[in-house]
Amino acid sequence: MDSKYLTVLTILAVLSQIHCKIRNYDDFDIEAMLGNPSRSKKFFECVRNDAACTIEDKDMKHDLTEMLVTSCADCTPLEKNKLQSLKRRAMEDPAILSLALNG
């Protein structure tokens, strides 16, 4: 195979992975995270780049951004429900919204 074609195929393979979720969140308990002030504080500090991220938080930060930008295009139905729940909780609970935005 010509090296030009191999290079193009490699680039396409890499680009196809750029806009993909890293994890599946069907089993993730968003209510448990939001109900744990220490855990949610650490996560939102990671999201705001105010603190170092755990590997899980870094992946979730990436995926949450992807979910919001694409309107959850690659989400499972359960993930879409969880994202809506997160948005609703953030709007209903000023403490969560403040934590997410300001720390």
N, C-alpha and C positions, 0 to 999 in steps of 0.2 A: 504494500500500500504506500502511496506517495506520502512523504512526510508532511506536506501541506495539508492534506486531508486529515491526517492523524492529529495535527495541531488544531485544526478547526473543530474536529470532534471532541478533543480534550477541552477546548475552551467552552464549547456548548454544554458539555457535561458539567463543568464547574459552574457556569452561569445558571444552569437549571436548578442548582442547589442553593443559590443565594437567597431566593425568596421562598424558602420552605421552613415550616415549623421544625424545631429540633425534637420536641417531645409531644406526646399525646397526653392531654389533661382530662380525659374522661374520668379517671379515678382520683383526680386532685380535689381535695376538700377546701374550696375557697372560703367557706364560712368558718372553718377551723382556723385558717390562716388569719382572716380578718378579726376573728375573736381572740387571737393571741397577740396582745399589744407588742410584746418583744419581737415576735416573729415578723409581724407586719411592718414594724418600724425598721427592722433590718432590711426587709425586702424593698421598702420604699426609699431607703437611703441608697441602696444599690441602684434603683431605677433613676434616682436624681443624680447619680454619680457622686454622692456625698461620702460613700464608704465603699470598701472593697466588697465584691460580690462572691458568694459561694458559687460553685459550679452550677448548682440547681437554680439559684437566683439569676445568674448570668443567662442561662438558657431560657428561663421564664421571661426575663426582661426582653430578650430577643424575640421570643415568640409572642409576647403581649404586643409589642410594637408591630410585628407582622400581622397579628390578628386585627389590630385597630386600623392599620393602613389599608388592608385588603377587605375590610368589613367581614372578616372571618371567612373568606372565600374557601380556604382549605380546611375549615373546622368541621368536626363531626357535629351532629345535632346537639349532643350533650355539651360540647365545648362552647357552642353558640349560646346555649342557655346559661352557662357559667359566666361567659363574658357579659351577657346582659345583666346577670345578677351582680357582677362586680360594678358595672356602670351604675345600676340602680342603687346599690349600697353606698357608693361614693357620693351620689347626689343626695341621698336621704340622710347620711350621717356626716355632719360637718367635720367630725374628728378624723374620719378616714380621708376625706377630701383634703383637709389641711395637712395631714401626714403625707399624703401623696404629693402635694404641691410644695409644701414648705418645710416639713420636718417638724 
